Amino acid sequence: MAKIICLPDKREFEVGRSETILEGALRAGIPHAHACGGRAKCSTCRIWILDGLEQCENRSEDEKELSTSLGFGPEIRLACQTRLRGDVKLRRLVLDEADLEITSQLAKDRLGRCGDNKAIAVLFCDIRDFTAFSQTLSSYDVMFVLNRYFHQMGEIIERNKGYVDNFIGDEVMALFGIDDDPHAPLRAVKAALEMLAAIDRLKPYMDAMYGRHFDAGIGIHYGEAVIGSIGSRKREKLTAIGDTVNIANRIERANKEAGTRLLISENLWERVKESAVVKDFVRVKLRGTSDRITLYEISDIHAQVLAEISGQQEPDQTRVRYAGLDWLRVLPEAELPMGERRIVKRDDFDLLLIRTTRAVYALNNACPHLHLPLKDSEVIEPDVIVCRWHESRFDLETGEVRSWCTALNPDGSPRGFEFVGDVSKNRTPLRPFPARIADGFVWVALD
């Protein structure tokens, strides 16, 4: 006989080797839900094994099928299917009518595992002094800026196999490793560095549009957390809960005191120290704790490691020497159809690729007068780009100015942004980069 401690009932009962936990609970008078009659056709009898998971027999085929479809972690079992070899401590998860409604999940697409305890990297990114920045803007502008910012941050996180858990005000929370990726700690650091680089590239746009910009701080911690879906039936989402999340949030806030932009915990540092470049370390006391801990300021990741985790080809296959220039392979030809344009994000600038009937052109995605994006600007024949902002015209091949800022006020200031002043005198040309198509790829000479 195996002894069971059942919570929240605080009851103890015994089951035989051939008896399921559900059968034993019902025999002991415990009101254990089992909407399908104990045939593994619903999840209402599910339990959380708090202690003694190793004493549970392996899942039956029926339980395995249902558990897989609902994303149950190993600790979540169906009482109607589970038999024991020894003593366990468990918690019933369906106690009343409200629980029955929440756990009626057979018709839903699962976002992830339910109640799975695993090691993940948790990242928090928070805009610095956003309240002061937003007080001078209209509500529409604040929403526009946040949407642009969140769009870029979300793309970077997802590109690095992270999951955007939430946008909270001007804060981003992301999870790395929920799919057991062994490179999750390093991907979280890589994403953080790319997020800060994207914010830096956004600053000239902010300055041009609003006369000011903002910065951000990022904190990352690695540790155990419970992964599961929360929310109402129509607005359910995957999230993480536990001390790891709280510590990551406090590490992000520690940037303000330390005067840094990216801090990671010692737990995370131990997993990336062979791959990341540390700029400095600080000893701080996190909010709500009494002891000082060490946090590490990260500045870069070694290039060889970046290639490995990004799944890139060897350097000699992505870089070639041709016609006296060093060419970088940036995009498959199929991803740049005739008449289309694409953005290739880099740490120093965003590369704009344009393919016309005559050639492929590559240039910095920023107009020379106010550094605003050129991507949606019109291209006219013979291959001249017309800046959408002030209607300057540039030759895509040479970068020379064909006409300069024709859509300005008489005093040379931009319409609607007169505070910027006269931008008409600095006739800065575009800087095109040599580009060509070869071996099915687009190549650009950036140096």
N, C-alpha and C positions, 0 to 999 in steps of 0.2 A: 504493500500500500504506500502511496505517496501522499504527503501532507501538503495542503495548499493554504496559504494565507491570502485572503481575498480582501482587497481594498476597493472602494471606500467603506465596505460593509464592516471591516475589522472582524471578519469571521474566519474560522479555521474549519476545514473539512478534509476528508481523505477520499482518494479515488484508487481503484484497482488498476492493474496494468492494461486490462482490456477496455476500460471505461474512459470516455472522453471527459474533458474538464466540464463541458456543458452538462453532461449527464450527472456528474458528481455534484455540481452546483444546484441543479434542480432537485436532486434527491435531498440535499441539505436545506432546501427551502429558500434558497437565494433567488430573487426574481431576475434571472438572467435572460435578457432579450434574445430571441431567435426567430425572427420573422418568417424565415423560409422553412422552419421546422427542423433545423439542424442538418441541412443537405448541402451546405457550402454554396448556396445560391444567392446569399446576401452577406453583408458585412456587419449585421447588427449584433452578432455575438462576439465581436472581436475584443481582444484583451491585450494589455501591455504586460509583457513578462518583465518584472522589475528585478528579479533575482532568480537564478537557476535556469537560464535559457538552455544551458547544456543538458539539462535533464528532460528536455522536450524531444519527443520523437520527430523525425523529419516530416516535413509537410507531405500530405497525401497529394495525389495528382490534382484532385478537385481544389484543394486549398492552394496549391501552387499556382494554378491557373487564375483563380480569383485574386490572389495576393499580387501576382504580376500585373494584372490589368489595373489594379487600384494603386499600385506603387507602394505596397507595404514594406517597411524595413523588416529585418529579421526578428525584432522584438515584438512585432505586432502579429498575433496569431489568431486563428479562428477557434473559439472554444469548442465548437461542435466537431472539429477534426483533430484536435490536439490530445495526444496521450502522453503519459509521463513515465520516466524511469526513476525519478526521485522528487524531492521536495522543491516547490517553487513558491515565489511571492508574485502576485499579479494584481492588476487593477482592471476592473470592468470599465469599459469606455462608453457604453450606451446605458444611461440610467433612467431617462424619462422620455416624454414625447418630443421635447426639443432635440434631444440627442438623436432620436430616431430620424428626425427631419434632416439633421446635419449629416448623418452617416448614410443616408440613402443616396449612394454614389454610383450605382451601376450604369446609369445613362450618361455619366459625365466623362469628358476627356480629362485625364489626370495631368496636372502640371509637373508632378515629380513624385518622389517617394513620400510616403506618409509617416511622419514621426520617426525619421531615420536619424540616428545619432552618428555623426561623422566629423572628421577633421576637415576644415575648410579655411580659406583665407577670406576675411571680411574687410572690405574697403569702404571708408567714408571720405567724401570730398565735400568741402563746404566753402562757399564764396565768402571772402573776407569783406566785412563792412558793407554788405549788400544793401542794408537799410539806408545808409547814407547815400549810396549810389542811386538807389531807386527813388529817393524822396524828391529828386529834381526832375524826374521823368513822369510822363503820363502813365496811367494804368496800362494803356495799350502798349506803350513802349516797353514797360517792365515785362509784360507777357511776351512780347516779341523777343526781347533779349534772352529771357529765360528759355524760351522754346529753342532758340538758335543754340544756346549753350548746352542744354540738355540733349539736343539732337546729336551734337558732336561727341559729348561724353558717352552717350549710350552706344554710338557706333564703335567707339574705341573699346569699350568694355566688351561688347559682343564679339568684336573682331579678335579679342584675346580670350575667347571662350568663357567669358564671365556672364553672370546673370544679373540684370538690373533689378534689385529687390524693390527699391522705392525711390521716388523723388519726394523729399520732405522739405517744403518751402524752397530754399535755394541749396539744399543738401542732396547728395546722391549716395545711396547705399548699394553696394554690389557684392556678389558672392562669387568665389572662384573655387572649383573643386566639387561642386554638387554632383557631378557626373564621374567622380573618382579619377580625374585627370592627374597623373603624377607630377605634371609640370605646373599645377595650379599656383603654388606659392610664387614661382618666378613669373608666371603670366600676370599675376596681380601687380607685381612691381613694374613689369613692362607696361601694363595698362596705365598705371599711375604716372609714369614718366611721359607717356604719350599724351595723357590728359593735360599735364602741365604745359607741354610743348604746344598743344592746341590752344590753350588759354593765352599763351604768349603771342601766338599768331593772331588771336582775336583782338588783342589790345589796340593795334592801329585802327582797326575798324571801329572800335568803341570810341577812341579818341576823335576820329573823324565825324562820327555820327552824333556823339553826345558830349564831347569835350572832356571825357574822363573814362577811366576803365577800372576793372576790378581784378583781383588776384584770388587765389584759392589755396587751401591747405588740404593735404591728404594724409590719412592715418590708416595703417593696415596691421591687422593682427591675425595670427594663425592658431587655431585650436579647435576643440570639440564644440559642436553646436547641434541642436535638434533642427532638422530640416523637415518642413511640412507645409501643408496648405491651410491657410486661415481665411476667414471672411465669410460673408453670406454666400448662399448657393449661387447667386448670379454674379457675385463679385469676388470670387475666390482667387487667391494668389499664393504663390510659393514664397516662403520666407524662412529665416533662420532665427532661432531664439536661444539665448543662453549668455553666459558671462563673456564668451568670445566676442559677441556683438557689442556688448557694453564697453569692453576694453578697447575695441577698435575705435569706437566713437570718442572715447576719452583720449586716445592717442592722437586723433585728428585735432582735438581741441588743444593739445599740448603744443602744437605748432605755433600758436599765438605767443605763448610764454617763451618758447625757444627761439622765435624769429626764423623759423624754417618753413619749408613748403611740403616736404615729404618725410614722414617719420614712420618707421616700422618697428614692431616689437622684437624682443630678443628671440622669441619662439620662431618668428618668421626669418629673422636674420640667420639662425642656425641652418635653415633650409636653403638659403640663397647666397650664403657668404662666399662660395666658390665661384659664383657667377656674376654677382653684383659688385658695383664700385661704391664704397662707403666714403662719403665726404667728411662726415664728423659723427660724433655721438654725443648724447646729452643724458644727464641724470635728472629725472624729474619725479615728482610725486603726483600721480594721477588723481583726479577728483574722486573722492570717496574712498581713497586708500591711505594708509599710514606710512608705507615704505616707499623709498625712492627706487625706481627701476631704470634700466638703461634702454634708451631708444636710439635707433640708428638712422642717420640722414643719408639717403641713397641718391647718387647723382647719375648713375649710368649702369648699363649691363654690358658685359664683354661681347664684342661683335660676334665671335665664334659661337657663343651660346645663343645669341639672338637668332642666328641662322638655323641652329639646330631646332629650337622650339617653334620657329616660324615655318619649318618644313621647306626652307628655301633650298635651291640647288647649290652646289659648290660654287665658290666665288668665280672660278675660271669659266663657269657656264653662264653666269649672269653678268659678267664684265668681259669685254673684249677690247683689244687695241686694233683700231682700223683707221686708215687715212690720217695717221698722226694724232688721233684723238682717243680718249678713253670713253667707251660707250657702256651705258648701263641699260640692262633689259628691264623695262618698267611695266609692260602690259602685253598680254596676248593680242595679236592683231584682230582676232574675232571680237574682242571687247571694245573695239573702236571702229564701228562701221562708217562707211562713207557719209559725210555730212554730220557726223556726231562729234561730241566732245566728252572728255572724261577728266576727272580730278584724281591725281595720284598724290596722296598725302606724304609729306616728308617732315623731318624735324625742323628744318630751317624755313621752309615755305611749302605752299601747295603748288604742285606742277599741273598746269592746264595743258591738255593735249587736244588739238583740233585737227580733224581730218577733212580736207576739201578735195575737190576733183583734181587739184594740182599737186598737193603734197600733204605731209603730216607736219604740223607745227607744234612746238613746245615752248611755253613761256610761264613766267610767274603769274599766278592767278591774282594779280593785284595791279590796279591802275597806277600809273606813276604819280598822279596828282594827289589823290587822297588814300591810296592803298586799299581801295574797295574792290570786291570780287569782280572779275571780268567774265566769269563762266557764262552768264546769260546774255552777254553782249552780242550784238548782231555782227555777222561776218558778211561783207559785201565783196563783189569781184572788182579788181583782181586781188583777192585775198588780203583785204583790209578789214581790221576789226574796229568797230565803232563802240567806244566805251559807253555803256548804258547810263552812266551817271552824269557826265558833262559833255558827251558827244565828241570827245577827242577821237581822232582817227590815226591808227598806227599801221604801218606795213608789217605784216606777219613774218615776212622773210628777213627784213633788215632791222625792224624795230623802230625805224625813223618815224617822226611825227609828220603826218600829212596835214592835219589841222588840229588846233589846240583849244580844248575847252570852249566850244562854241555856245554851250548852254549855261553861261554864267551871267551874273548881274553886270551892269556897266562897270562897277568898281572891281570886278574880278573875283568876287566872292560867290560861293555856291548858293543857289536859290534854296531858301529854307534853312541854310546853315551859315548864315552871314558871319557868325562868331568865329568861323575858321579863318576869315580874312581873305586876302588876295592870293589866289592860287594860279593866276593866269601867267605869271612871269617864268616860273620854273618849268621850261619845256623839256622835261625829262623824257627820253625815249624809252620804249619797252626794251627788255633784254630777252631776245629769243635765244633758244638753245638749239643746236643742230639736232635733227630728228630724222629717223629713217625706219623703214620696215624691212626686216630680213629674217629668214628662217621662221616665219609665222609669228614674230614678235615685233613690238614697237621698241626701238632703242633710242636713247637720248644721251648726248654728250654734255654732262653738267659741269665739268671742271674746265 
